[in-house]
Amino acid sequence: MRTTTRLTGGLAVLMAGLALTACGTSTTEAQDDTKLSNCRTASLKWTLVLLGKEKGGSRGDARLTAVNKGLDACVFNGYPGIEIHYGKAESIDGAGHGHAASFPLAPKAAATVDVHYTPRGTKGAGDWCVRQGEAVVWAPRDSDRTVVPVLDRHRKATVIDACGETLSMAPPRHAPAGN
């Protein structure tokens, strides 16, 4: 017969604190992070940069970056939203894959998300394609939206020519201030 031991009360809190300290995070930092508010679309500076087509593949790559331009830290809590519109009604929407961990975003620090799409003319691309020089983006858990230009690697205006119903997004990751 298998038995299970459960920690109760103060012992559970002590063990959780020891585990956080062992991982290099103090319980004070963990508590402070929970007091931060979610990042808001308006307090982030957004860029969408096309990185090109993967070598020999059928996938285009882009990077969506959000830099905290506010004076206070906030929590980047999940996948951001992204849509590339074709007219007023139709769009290709971003869809996150995998678990998106929450992390604090200090002033001037960035959250980056790798975005993958199927370029027009690629085998299996289908007929539904959107060619656009801008995208609509928003912070996780925020309803406000903003429009950002699509840029090339040299930060010059360009267009994304994506096909299909979704843009595939990798989980967001943290980039320190100044990157």
N, C-alpha and C positions, 0 to 999 in steps of 0.2 A: 504494500500500500504506500502510495506516495504522499508525503506531507508537504505543506506549504507554510512558510513562516512569513508573517506580515509585520512590518514595522508600524508602530502606532505613535501618535502624538509627537512629543518633542524629539524622540529618537529618529523618526522619519525625517524631520526637518534638519536635525544635526547631520544625518547621513547625506541628505541632498546637498547641504552646504559643503560638506567635505568633498563630495563628488565634483561640485562646481569649482572648488578651490584647486583640486587635483588637476582639472582640465585647464587651469590658468585663468579662470574667471571667478572673481570673488562674489559672494552673495550680495554685497553692496552694489556691485556693477549690475548684477542680474536684476535686483530690485529697481535700480535707477532706470534700466531699459524698459521696464514695464510701465514706468511713469511717463515715458515719451508718447507723444501723440503720433498717429499715422502721418506719413508724408502726404502732402497735398500737391495736386497737379500744379497749382500756381506757384508753389515754392520750389519747384524743380526746373532746371534748365535742361530741355530735351534736345537730343540730336538723333537722327536716323541716318546711318552711314552705310552705303552699299559697299561690300567688301569684294564682290565679284563671284564668279562661278567656281565651284570646287573643281579641281583638276580631274578631267575625265568623267565627271559626274553629271547628274541631271538636277543639281540643286544650287540655287543661288544663296549667298550668305549676306547678311546685314547685321549691324549691331545698333541696338537701341540703348541710349545712355541717358541717365537722369542724374544731374548734379544738384546737390542741395545748395541752393543759393540763399537760403534763409540764415538767420543768425543763430538758430537753435538746432540741435540734433532732432531727428524724427525717426520713426521706424518704417522701413520699407517692408511692407507686410503682405507678400504674395506676388502674383504676376501682374505687371502693368497691362493696360488695355492698349490695343493698336488696331486700327481699321484703315484700309486703303479703299476709298470710295470711287465708284464709277457712277457719276451722276449723283443724284440725291438719295436714291433708294438702295442701290446695290453696293455691296462692299465685300472685300476679302478681310476676314477677321483673324486676329491672333488667337492661338490656342496653346496654352502651356502644357508641357509634358514633364512629368515628374513632380516631386514635392518641392514647393518653393518655400524655403526657410525664411523666417523674418530676421532682419538684422538692423541695428541702429545705423543711421546715416548722419555722420557729423557734418557740420557746415563745410562746404567745398568738396566733400567726398562724393563718390559716384556709385550708382548701381548700374550694372550693364547686363543686357540680355541679348544672347545670340538669337537671331531670327533667321529661319531657313524658309525658302520659297521655291516654287517651280517657275523658272523663267520661260517666257514665251519662246516657242520654237524647239523646246526640249521634247524629246520623245516621251509620249504619254502626258503631255501638258494639258491636253483637252482644249475645249473651245472657250471656256469662261476665263478671260484674262482682263486684267486691269492695268492700264498704263497711266501713271500719275506722278506728279512732282511734289506731292505732299502726302502726309499721313495724319490721321487724328490719333492722339495718344492721351492716356490718363494714368494717374497713379493708382496702385492697388487700393481698393476700398474707398475710392473717391468718385463722385459722379460728374465733377467738372472735367471738361475736355479742352484740349488745345491742339492747334494745327502746327505741325513742324514741317520744314522742307526736307526733301530727300537729298542727301549729299553723297558725292563720290569720296574716294579715299583722300583726295586733296582738298576736301571741304568746299567743293564747288557744286552748285545746283545741278541736279540730274533727275532722271525719272526711274521709277521702279516699274518693271514690266513683269508682273506676277500673274500666274494662272492657278486655278483651283479655288476651293472654298475657304482654305485656311492658310495662315502663316504659322509655321511651327516655332514655338519659343522654348528655349532651354531655360532652366531655372535661373532667376536673377542671381548675380553675384556682386559682392562688395568690391569696390576699388578705392584705395585710400585717397585722401585729399591730394590734389595736385596731379593726379594721373588722368 
